[in-house]
Each structure stands twice: as structure tokens, then as C-alpha cells.
Amino acid sequence: MCNECGCGMSYAPTSRTARAATPAATPSHETVVAVRESLFGANEAVAAQNRATFRTHGVLALNLMSSPGTGKTYLLETLIPLLARIPLRCAVVVGDLETDNDAQRIARTGAHAIQITTGQACHLDATMVADVLPQLDLAALDILFIENVGNLVCPASFDLGEARRIALLSVCEGDDKPAKYPTLFHKADLMLITKADLLPYLPQFEPARSEACLRALANHSPCLTISSMQPETLAPLVDWLVREHAALKQPAHAWKAV
């Protein structure tokens, strides 16, 4: 992991290609606090710029966050063709420590996909997203999906300039994940319980219990149970995305800072 978010003290790049690693240090408590405050303040400034850019172009930016293996990429592979029929034009920014495997998969849908390889950094930040925006024709987009690095902790602390956050939880995980990782799920605007086709084989996972954990965080956002293997289950998600995109045209739409 990295020390940008305070989860480790051995690595400090914003992205693998942007900065060289710096030697580990043992700072005082006061120094750690000052560095973290400076880091998050700088990130929030860039995030605000990203948000303004998305707003100017009418692009619904969505930050997808989950642990590894919840099916974020396969969901996008299935969802993007469904949205194209509406039509809603999509692009994807993918964050992974290494490889461009996911970007290649998404590109086969016809959507523009950009891979950010973070090296050892365990999350995307606003600067990483800002750096790749010139590669996108935002005027020709309706939705930008930002597939964050698989991690239930650090990504929750970094605003990327998104309009909405989507938290994914697969039925292969514990149904109490929202209770165990409250920061990520408390800030979610939508929770997706994925891989629902496996529920008959995993009776220990109860979607209702996951939703109850979400509600216990005082989060009243929608909770949908879906399976990318069963595209018909994605209809409520498509409807949600259509409504959120349409809301961009309304002056009262909340482009909130996270």
C-alpha cells in the first residue's frame, strides 16, 4: 500500500509514472498530521476542478469502489452495451496496480477505456484522473465510469470529482461488509450486491442483512441485487443511471463534494 492515505510508510507516489518512490521515514506525529492535511487539501482542490469540468460537459462521473473480485469490470462489459441502446455514451477510467487487462476488456464493448496503473498505490486520486481527462472527448460523453483500485479502505478517502459513488459487494463476501467498512459504504450513493446468480449456492449470504448494515450507517441510498450473468437484473441499475444523468439537466442537481 502507500503512505499517501496513511495506510503505510514505505511508498509515496501519486502514480507510478508521475513520481519516484521516496525513502521511508519515521516522522513525528505532528508531521504525519500536517502531511495528511496537505495531501487531502491538494486532492480536494483538484477534485473540485474535475467536478467543474464534468459539470460543464454534462458528464455523469461515477466512482465504482469495492474489494477485488466483486465483478466491476464484468458489470461494465455487460452494462455499457445496454446503455448504448438508450443511447447513453460511456467511457471508463480503470485503476489497477499493474496491467491494462481490464481496459482491454472494456474497450471491446466499443467504449473508450483508459488504464491507470498505480504501481503500489492502493487507490486513485483526483490528480490521476485529471491527468487522463485530456485523452477523453468529454463533449461526446454522457457517463464516465471510474473503476477504482480494488480496496475497501483507502479509495473512500479520496474525492475524484465524481457526482456519485457506487459501492459493490459480491455475495462471495460477508454480508456484514458495510458494517466492517463503514467509511466506504456510508458515503455510497448506491450499493450493488453483485453475483446474485450464486446466491443459491451461498445460503449464508443474506442480501437483506447487507442492506440492514447499510441502513444502520444512516445511509438511505438505493440497494440493488444484481447479476451480470443475468442482464435482466440490471434493469433497475439502468433506470437509476438514466435518472441520474437526466438530473444533470436540472439546476437543483446536487454536484456534491465527497
Phi and psi restraints in degrees (value plus and minus 20) as a CYANA .aco file:
   2 CYS   PHI    -155.6  -115.6
   2 CYS   PSI     143.6   183.6
   3 ASN   PHI    -116.7   -76.7
   3 ASN   PSI     -11.8    28.2
   4 GLU   PHI     -84.2   -44.2
   4 GLU   PSI     -56.7   -16.7
   5 CYS   PHI    -125.5   -85.5
   5 CYS   PSI     -14.3    25.7
   6 GLY   PHI      66.8   106.8
   6 GLY   PSI     -10.0    30.0
   7 CYS   PHI    -111.2   -71.2
   7 CYS   PSI     -23.7    16.3
   8 GLY   PHI    -190.9  -150.9
   8 GLY   PSI     149.1   189.1
   9 MET   PHI    -149.1  -109.1
   9 MET   PSI       3.9    43.9
  10 SER   PHI    -135.4   -95.4
  10 SER   PSI     -23.4    16.6
  11 TYR   PHI    -170.0  -130.0
  11 TYR   PSI     116.1   156.1
  12 ALA   PHI    -160.2  -120.2
  12 ALA   PSI      12.1    52.1
  13 PRO   PHI    -105.1   -65.1
  13 PRO   PSI     132.4   172.4
  14 THR   PHI     -94.7   -54.7
  14 THR   PSI     -63.2   -23.2
  15 SER   PHI    -166.9  -126.9
  15 SER   PSI     142.4   182.4
  16 ARG   PHI     -80.6   -40.6
  16 ARG   PSI     -57.2   -17.2
  17 THR   PHI    -111.6   -71.6
  17 THR   PSI     -29.9    10.1
  18 ALA   PHI    -108.9   -68.9
  18 ALA   PSI     -54.5   -14.5
  19 ARG   PHI    -159.9  -119.9
  19 ARG   PSI     132.5   172.5
  20 ALA   PHI    -105.2   -65.2
  20 ALA   PSI     133.0   173.0
  21 ALA   PHI     -85.9   -45.9
  21 ALA   PSI     126.7   166.7
  22 THR   PHI    -131.8   -91.8
  22 THR   PSI     130.8   170.8
  23 PRO   PHI     -79.8   -39.8
  23 PRO   PSI     127.1   167.1
  24 ALA   PHI     -87.3   -47.3
  24 ALA   PSI     129.9   169.9
  25 ALA   PHI    -156.3  -116.3
  25 ALA   PSI     148.2   188.2
  26 THR   PHI    -140.0  -100.0
  26 THR   PSI      59.8    99.8
  27 PRO   PHI     -95.2   -55.2
  27 PRO   PSI     143.0   183.0
  28 SER   PHI     -91.9   -51.9
  28 SER   PSI     145.4   185.4
  29 HIS   PHI     -78.8   -38.8
  29 HIS   PSI     -61.2   -21.2
  30 GLU   PHI     -83.2   -43.2
  30 GLU   PSI     -58.9   -18.9
  31 THR   PHI     -86.4   -46.4
  31 THR   PSI     -62.6   -22.6
  32 VAL   PHI     -79.6   -39.6
  32 VAL   PSI     -65.5   -25.5
  33 VAL   PHI     -80.9   -40.9
  33 VAL   PSI     -65.1   -25.1
  34 ALA   PHI     -84.3   -44.3
  34 ALA   PSI     -62.6   -22.6
  35 VAL   PHI     -85.1   -45.1
  35 VAL   PSI     -63.7   -23.7
  36 ARG   PHI     -83.8   -43.8
  36 ARG   PSI     -62.2   -22.2
  37 GLU   PHI     -82.7   -42.7
  37 GLU   PSI     -61.8   -21.8
  38 SER   PHI     -85.2   -45.2
  38 SER   PSI     -62.3   -22.3
  39 LEU   PHI     -79.9   -39.9
  39 LEU   PSI     -72.6   -32.6
  40 PHE   PHI     -87.9   -47.9
  40 PHE   PSI     -54.3   -14.3
  41 GLY   PHI     -83.7   -43.7
  41 GLY   PSI     -63.1   -23.1
  42 ALA   PHI     -85.2   -45.2
  42 ALA   PSI     -60.8   -20.8
  43 ASN   PHI     -83.3   -43.3
  43 ASN   PSI     -62.3   -22.3
  44 GLU   PHI     -83.9   -43.9
  44 GLU   PSI     -53.9   -13.9
  45 ALA   PHI     -85.7   -45.7
  45 ALA   PSI     -63.5   -23.5
  46 VAL   PHI     -89.2   -49.2
  46 VAL   PSI     -58.2   -18.2
  47 ALA   PHI     -80.0   -40.0
  47 ALA   PSI     -60.2   -20.2
  48 ALA   PHI     -82.7   -42.7
  48 ALA   PSI     -58.5   -18.5
  49 GLN   PHI     -85.6   -45.6
  49 GLN   PSI     -63.5   -23.5
  50 ASN   PHI     -79.4   -39.4
  50 ASN   PSI     -64.2   -24.2
  51 ARG   PHI     -81.9   -41.9
  51 ARG   PSI     -61.5   -21.5
  52 ALA   PHI     -84.3   -44.3
  52 ALA   PSI     -58.5   -18.5
  53 THR   PHI     -84.1   -44.1
  53 THR   PSI     -65.6   -25.6
  54 PHE   PHI     -82.3   -42.3
  54 PHE   PSI     -62.6   -22.6
  55 ARG   PHI     -82.8   -42.8
  55 ARG   PSI     -62.7   -22.7
  56 THR   PHI     -78.9   -38.9
  56 THR   PSI     -57.0   -17.0
  57 HIS   PHI    -115.3   -75.3
  57 HIS   PSI     -19.6    20.4
  58 GLY   PHI      47.5    87.5
  58 GLY   PSI      12.0    52.0
  59 VAL   PHI    -118.3   -78.3
  59 VAL   PSI     107.3   147.3
  60 LEU   PHI    -103.4   -63.4
  60 LEU   PSI      88.2   128.2
  61 ALA   PHI    -116.0   -76.0
  61 ALA   PSI     108.8   148.8
  62 LEU   PHI    -145.1  -105.1
  62 LEU   PSI     109.6   149.6
  63 ASN   PHI    -121.0   -81.0
  63 ASN   PSI      91.8   131.8
  64 LEU   PHI    -115.2   -75.2
  64 LEU   PSI     101.4   141.4
  65 MET   PHI    -150.3  -110.3
  65 MET   PSI     120.7   160.7
  66 SER   PHI    -192.7  -152.7
  66 SER   PSI     155.4   195.4
  67 SER   PHI     -94.5   -54.5
  67 SER   PSI     145.6   185.6
  68 PRO   PHI     -82.2   -42.2
  68 PRO   PSI     123.6   163.6
  69 GLY   PHI      67.3   107.3
  69 GLY   PSI      -8.5    31.5
  70 THR   PHI    -102.8   -62.8
  70 THR   PSI     -28.3    11.7
  71 GLY   PHI      76.7   116.7
  71 GLY   PSI       7.1    47.1
  72 LYS   PHI     -80.3   -40.3
  72 LYS   PSI     -67.7   -27.7
  73 THR   PHI     -87.6   -47.6
  73 THR   PSI     -64.0   -24.0
  74 TYR   PHI     -85.6   -45.6
  74 TYR   PSI     -55.0   -15.0
  75 LEU   PHI     -79.3   -39.3
  75 LEU   PSI     -66.3   -26.3
  76 LEU   PHI     -85.5   -45.5
  76 LEU   PSI     -57.1   -17.1
  77 GLU   PHI     -80.8   -40.8
  77 GLU   PSI     -55.5   -15.5
  78 THR   PHI    -103.6   -63.6
  78 THR   PSI     -57.4   -17.4
  79 LEU   PHI     -96.5   -56.5
  79 LEU   PSI     -60.5   -20.5
  80 ILE   PHI     -78.8   -38.8
  80 ILE   PSI     -64.8   -24.8
  81 PRO   PHI     -82.1   -42.1
  81 PRO   PSI     -52.9   -12.9
  82 LEU   PHI     -86.1   -46.1
  82 LEU   PSI     -60.9   -20.9
  83 LEU   PHI     -89.5   -49.5
  83 LEU   PSI     -51.1   -11.1
  84 ALA   PHI     -84.1   -44.1
  84 ALA   PSI     -44.5    -4.5
  85 ARG   PHI     -95.0   -55.0
  85 ARG   PSI     -35.0     5.0
  86 ILE   PHI     -92.7   -52.7
  86 ILE   PSI     -69.0   -29.0
  87 PRO   PHI    -122.5   -82.5
  87 PRO   PSI     123.3   163.3
  88 LEU   PHI    -145.4  -105.4
  88 LEU   PSI     105.7   145.7
  89 ARG   PHI    -109.3   -69.3
  89 ARG   PSI     108.5   148.5
  90 CYS   PHI    -141.9  -101.9
  90 CYS   PSI     132.9   172.9
  91 ALA   PHI    -159.2  -119.2
  91 ALA   PSI     142.9   182.9
  92 VAL   PHI    -156.7  -116.7
  92 VAL   PSI     113.9   153.9
  93 VAL   PHI    -127.9   -87.9
  93 VAL   PSI     105.2   145.2
  94 VAL   PHI    -133.5   -93.5
  94 VAL   PSI     111.6   151.6
  95 GLY   PHI    -130.2   -90.2
  95 GLY   PSI     105.7   145.7
  96 ASP   PHI    -166.7  -126.7
  96 ASP   PSI     137.8   177.8
  97 LEU   PHI     -85.9   -45.9
  97 LEU   PSI     -60.2   -20.2
  98 GLU   PHI    -166.4  -126.4
  98 GLU   PSI     143.7   183.7
  99 THR   PHI      52.2    92.2
  99 THR   PSI     139.3   179.3
 100 ASP   PHI    -134.4   -94.4
 100 ASP   PSI       8.0    48.0
 101 ASN   PHI     -77.0   -37.0
 101 ASN   PSI     -66.0   -26.0
 102 ASP   PHI     -89.2   -49.2
 102 ASP   PSI     -58.4   -18.4
 103 ALA   PHI     -83.3   -43.3
 103 ALA   PSI     -58.8   -18.8
 104 GLN   PHI     -83.7   -43.7
 104 GLN   PSI     -60.7   -20.7
 105 ARG   PHI     -83.4   -43.4
 105 ARG   PSI     -65.3   -25.3
 106 ILE   PHI     -88.3   -48.3
 106 ILE   PSI     -55.4   -15.4
 107 ALA   PHI     -80.2   -40.2
 107 ALA   PSI     -47.0    -7.0
 108 ARG   PHI     -88.4   -48.4
 108 ARG   PSI     -33.5     6.5
 109 THR   PHI     -99.5   -59.5
 109 THR   PSI     -31.4     8.6
 110 GLY   PHI      77.5   117.5
 110 GLY   PSI     -27.8    12.2
 111 ALA   PHI    -101.3   -61.3
 111 ALA   PSI     129.0   169.0
 112 HIS   PHI     -91.7   -51.7
 112 HIS   PSI     105.1   145.1
 113 ALA   PHI    -145.7  -105.7
 113 ALA   PSI     112.0   152.0
 114 ILE   PHI    -142.0  -102.0
 114 ILE   PSI     108.4   148.4
 115 GLN   PHI    -117.3   -77.3
 115 GLN   PSI     111.0   151.0
 116 ILE   PHI    -129.1   -89.1
 116 ILE   PSI      98.7   138.7
 117 THR   PHI    -119.4   -79.4
 117 THR   PSI     103.6   143.6
 118 THR   PHI    -116.2   -76.2
 118 THR   PSI     -23.6    16.4
 119 GLY   PHI      53.7    93.7
 119 GLY   PSI    -130.3   -90.3
 120 GLN   PHI    -125.8   -85.8
 120 GLN   PSI     -21.6    18.4
 121 ALA   PHI     -91.1   -51.1
 121 ALA   PSI     116.0   156.0
 122 CYS   PHI    -115.4   -75.4
 122 CYS   PSI      -4.6    35.4
 123 HIS   PHI    -183.1  -143.1
 123 HIS   PSI     143.5   183.5
 124 LEU   PHI    -109.3   -69.3
 124 LEU   PSI     133.5   173.5
 125 ASP   PHI    -146.5  -106.5
 125 ASP   PSI     154.5   194.5
 126 ALA   PHI     -85.1   -45.1
 126 ALA   PSI     -54.4   -14.4
 127 THR   PHI     -87.0   -47.0
 127 THR   PSI     -60.5   -20.5
 128 MET   PHI     -77.5   -37.5
 128 MET   PSI     -63.6   -23.6
 129 VAL   PHI     -87.3   -47.3
 129 VAL   PSI     -64.3   -24.3
 130 ALA   PHI     -78.9   -38.9
 130 ALA   PSI     -56.7   -16.7
 131 ASP   PHI     -85.8   -45.8
 131 ASP   PSI     -47.0    -7.0
 132 VAL   PHI    -119.0   -79.0
 132 VAL   PSI     -29.4    10.6
 133 LEU   PHI     -78.8   -38.8
 133 LEU   PSI     -54.7   -14.7
 134 PRO   PHI     -81.2   -41.2
 134 PRO   PSI     -37.2     2.8
 135 GLN   PHI    -101.7   -61.7
 135 GLN   PSI     -26.3    13.7
 136 LEU   PHI    -128.8   -88.8
 136 LEU   PSI     121.5   161.5
 137 ASP   PHI    -110.1   -70.1
 137 ASP   PSI      66.7   106.7
 138 LEU   PHI     -82.9   -42.9
 138 LEU   PSI     -49.1    -9.1
 139 ALA   PHI     -86.2   -46.2
 139 ALA   PSI     -39.1     0.9
 140 ALA   PHI    -123.5   -83.5
 140 ALA   PSI      -4.3    35.7
 141 LEU   PHI    -138.8   -98.8
 141 LEU   PSI     132.1   172.1
 142 ASP   PHI    -130.7   -90.7
 142 ASP   PSI     -59.9   -19.9
 143 ILE   PHI    -152.7  -112.7
 143 ILE   PSI     113.8   153.8
 144 LEU   PHI    -136.3   -96.3
 144 LEU   PSI      95.0   135.0
 145 PHE   PHI    -109.4   -69.4
 145 PHE   PSI     109.9   149.9
 146 ILE   PHI    -132.2   -92.2
 146 ILE   PSI      85.8   125.8
 147 GLU   PHI    -107.6   -67.6
 147 GLU   PSI      82.2   122.2
 148 ASN   PHI     -92.9   -52.9
 148 ASN   PSI     145.8   185.8
 149 VAL   PHI     -81.5   -41.5
 149 VAL   PSI     118.7   158.7
 150 GLY   PHI     -84.0   -44.0
 150 GLY   PSI      89.5   129.5
 151 ASN   PHI    -196.3  -156.3
 151 ASN   PSI     110.2   150.2
 152 LEU   PHI    -112.6   -72.6
 152 LEU   PSI     -19.3    20.7
 153 VAL   PHI    -131.2   -91.2
 153 VAL   PSI     -93.2   -53.2
 154 CYS   PHI     -85.7   -45.7
 154 CYS   PSI     -60.8   -20.8
 155 PRO   PHI     -75.9   -35.9
 155 PRO   PSI     -48.1    -8.1
 156 ALA   PHI     -84.9   -44.9
 156 ALA   PSI     -40.8    -0.8
 157 SER   PHI    -109.0   -69.0
 157 SER   PSI     -27.7    12.3
 158 PHE   PHI    -136.5   -96.5
 158 PHE   PSI      90.5   130.5
 159 ASP   PHI     -91.3   -51.3
 159 ASP   PSI     109.7   149.7
 160 LEU   PHI    -123.1   -83.1
 160 LEU   PSI     -24.3    15.7
 161 GLY   PHI      78.6   118.6
 161 GLY   PSI     -10.0    30.0
 162 GLU   PHI     -90.9   -50.9
 162 GLU   PSI     137.4   177.4
 163 ALA   PHI    -106.3   -66.3
 163 ALA   PSI     -54.1   -14.1
 164 ARG   PHI    -160.9  -120.9
 164 ARG   PSI     128.2   168.2
 165 ARG   PHI    -131.5   -91.5
 165 ARG   PSI     114.9   154.9
 166 ILE   PHI    -138.7   -98.7
 166 ILE   PSI     103.2   143.2
 167 ALA   PHI    -123.2   -83.2
 167 ALA   PSI     110.3   150.3
 168 LEU   PHI    -130.4   -90.4
 168 LEU   PSI     121.9   161.9
 169 LEU   PHI    -160.2  -120.2
 169 LEU   PSI      98.5   138.5
 170 SER   PHI    -108.2   -68.2
 170 SER   PSI     136.0   176.0
 171 VAL   PHI     -91.0   -51.0
 171 VAL   PSI     -27.6    12.4
 172 CYS   PHI     -99.8   -59.8
 172 CYS   PSI     -28.4    11.6
 173 GLU   PHI    -121.1   -81.1
 173 GLU   PSI     157.5   197.5
 174 GLY   PHI     -91.9   -51.9
 174 GLY   PSI     121.4   161.4
 175 ASP   PHI     -96.0   -56.0
 175 ASP   PSI     -23.2    16.8
 176 ASP   PHI    -118.4   -78.4
 176 ASP   PSI      -4.7    35.3
 177 LYS   PHI     -75.4   -35.4
 177 LYS   PSI     -60.7   -20.7
 178 PRO   PHI     -79.4   -39.4
 178 PRO   PSI     -52.4   -12.4
 179 ALA   PHI     -93.6   -53.6
 179 ALA   PSI     -54.1   -14.1
 180 LYS   PHI     -99.7   -59.7
 180 LYS   PSI     -48.4    -8.4
 181 TYR   PHI    -145.5  -105.5
 181 TYR   PSI      46.2    86.2
 182 PRO   PHI     -87.0   -47.0
 182 PRO   PSI     -50.7   -10.7
 183 THR   PHI     -80.7   -40.7
 183 THR   PSI     -67.8   -27.8
 184 LEU   PHI     -85.5   -45.5
 184 LEU   PSI     -66.5   -26.5
 185 PHE   PHI     -97.2   -57.2
 185 PHE   PSI     -50.0   -10.0
 186 HIS   PHI     -83.6   -43.6
 186 HIS   PSI     -52.8   -12.8
 187 LYS   PHI    -109.8   -69.8
 187 LYS   PSI     -21.6    18.4
 188 ALA   PHI     -93.2   -53.2
 188 ALA   PSI     118.9   158.9
 189 ASP   PHI    -111.5   -71.5
 189 ASP   PSI     -32.2     7.8
 190 LEU   PHI    -177.5  -137.5
 190 LEU   PSI     114.6   154.6
 191 MET   PHI    -132.6   -92.6
 191 MET   PSI     109.4   149.4
 192 LEU   PHI    -131.5   -91.5
 192 LEU   PSI     103.8   143.8
 193 ILE   PHI    -113.7   -73.7
 193 ILE   PSI      91.5   131.5
 194 THR   PHI    -121.9   -81.9
 194 THR   PSI     148.2   188.2
 195 LYS   PHI      41.5    81.5
 195 LYS   PSI      17.9    57.9
 196 ALA   PHI     -84.7   -44.7
 196 ALA   PSI     -37.9     2.1
 197 ASP   PHI     -83.6   -43.6
 197 ASP   PSI     -37.4     2.6
 198 LEU   PHI    -110.3   -70.3
 198 LEU   PSI     -24.5    15.5
 199 LEU   PHI     -76.1   -36.1
 199 LEU   PSI     -57.4   -17.4
 200 PRO   PHI     -81.0   -41.0
 200 PRO   PSI     -42.2    -2.2
 201 TYR   PHI    -120.3   -80.3
 201 TYR   PSI     -23.5    16.5
 202 LEU   PHI    -150.9  -110.9
 202 LEU   PSI      46.3    86.3
 203 PRO   PHI     -84.5   -44.5
 203 PRO   PSI     -36.2     3.8
 204 GLN   PHI     -93.5   -53.5
 204 GLN   PSI     -35.6     4.4
 205 PHE   PHI    -113.3   -73.3
 205 PHE   PSI     103.2   143.2
 206 GLU   PHI    -137.9   -97.9
 206 GLU   PSI      89.0   129.0
 207 PRO   PHI     -72.5   -32.5
 207 PRO   PSI     -56.8   -16.8
 208 ALA   PHI     -82.8   -42.8
 208 ALA   PSI     -53.0   -13.0
 209 ARG   PHI     -90.5   -50.5
 209 ARG   PSI     -58.3   -18.3
 210 SER   PHI     -81.9   -41.9
 210 SER   PSI     -63.8   -23.8
 211 GLU   PHI     -85.1   -45.1
 211 GLU   PSI     -57.0   -17.0
 212 ALA   PHI     -82.8   -42.8
 212 ALA   PSI     -58.2   -18.2
 213 CYS   PHI     -84.3   -44.3
 213 CYS   PSI     -58.3   -18.3
 214 LEU   PHI     -84.6   -44.6
 214 LEU   PSI     -65.2   -25.2
 215 ARG   PHI     -85.4   -45.4
 215 ARG   PSI     -50.8   -10.8
 216 ALA   PHI     -86.2   -46.2
 216 ALA   PSI     -37.3     2.7
 217 LEU   PHI    -109.4   -69.4
 217 LEU   PSI      -8.6    31.4
 218 ALA   PHI      41.4    81.4
 218 ALA   PSI      13.9    53.9
 219 ASN   PHI    -129.1   -89.1
 219 ASN   PSI      97.1   137.1
 220 HIS   PHI    -125.2   -85.2
 220 HIS   PSI      -0.9    39.1
 221 SER   PHI     -87.3   -47.3
 221 SER   PSI     139.5   179.5
 222 PRO   PHI     -82.3   -42.3
 222 PRO   PSI     131.3   171.3
 223 CYS   PHI    -150.3  -110.3
 223 CYS   PSI      98.6   138.6
 224 LEU   PHI    -138.6   -98.6
 224 LEU   PSI     118.4   158.4
 225 THR   PHI    -123.6   -83.6
 225 THR   PSI     100.4   140.4
 226 ILE   PHI    -156.6  -116.6
 226 ILE   PSI     145.2   185.2
 227 SER   PHI    -161.7  -121.7
 227 SER   PSI     104.2   144.2
 228 SER   PHI     -89.7   -49.7
 228 SER   PSI     -37.8     2.2
 229 MET   PHI     -96.1   -56.1
 229 MET   PSI     -35.1     4.9
 230 GLN   PHI    -145.8  -105.8
 230 GLN   PSI      62.2   102.2
 231 PRO   PHI     -74.0   -34.0
 231 PRO   PSI     -45.9    -5.9
 232 GLU   PHI     -83.9   -43.9
 232 GLU   PSI     -44.6    -4.6
 233 THR   PHI     -94.4   -54.4
 233 THR   PSI     -30.6     9.4
 234 LEU   PHI    -105.9   -65.9
 234 LEU   PSI     -24.7    15.3
 235 ALA   PHI     -76.0   -36.0
 235 ALA   PSI     -64.5   -24.5
 236 PRO   PHI     -83.3   -43.3
 236 PRO   PSI     -53.4   -13.4
 237 LEU   PHI     -88.0   -48.0
 237 LEU   PSI     -62.6   -22.6
 238 VAL   PHI     -80.3   -40.3
 238 VAL   PSI     -63.3   -23.3
 239 ASP   PHI     -81.2   -41.2
 239 ASP   PSI     -62.2   -22.2
 240 TRP   PHI     -81.4   -41.4
 240 TRP   PSI     -64.0   -24.0
 241 LEU   PHI     -85.3   -45.3
 241 LEU   PSI     -60.0   -20.0
 242 VAL   PHI     -81.9   -41.9
 242 VAL   PSI     -64.5   -24.5
 243 ARG   PHI     -85.0   -45.0
 243 ARG   PSI     -62.9   -22.9
 244 GLU   PHI     -84.5   -44.5
 244 GLU   PSI     -59.6   -19.6
 245 HIS   PHI     -88.0   -48.0
 245 HIS   PSI     -61.4   -21.4
 246 ALA   PHI     -83.1   -43.1
 246 ALA   PSI     -52.8   -12.8
 247 ALA   PHI     -86.2   -46.2
 247 ALA   PSI     -40.0     0.0
 248 LEU   PHI     -82.4   -42.4
 248 LEU   PSI     -45.2    -5.2
 249 LYS   PHI    -100.5   -60.5
 249 LYS   PSI     -30.5     9.5
 250 GLN   PHI    -112.0   -72.0
 250 GLN   PSI     113.6   153.6
 251 PRO   PHI     -79.0   -39.0
 251 PRO   PSI     -47.5    -7.5
 252 ALA   PHI    -106.4   -66.4
 252 ALA   PSI     -16.6    23.4
 253 HIS   PHI     -80.5   -40.5
 253 HIS   PSI     116.3   156.3
 254 ALA   PHI    -109.8   -69.8
 254 ALA   PSI      81.3   121.3
 255 TRP   PHI    -109.9   -69.9
 255 TRP   PSI      60.1   100.1
 256 LYS   PHI    -100.0   -60.0
 256 LYS   PSI     130.2   170.2
 257 ALA   PHI    -106.2   -66.2
 257 ALA   PSI     117.5   157.5
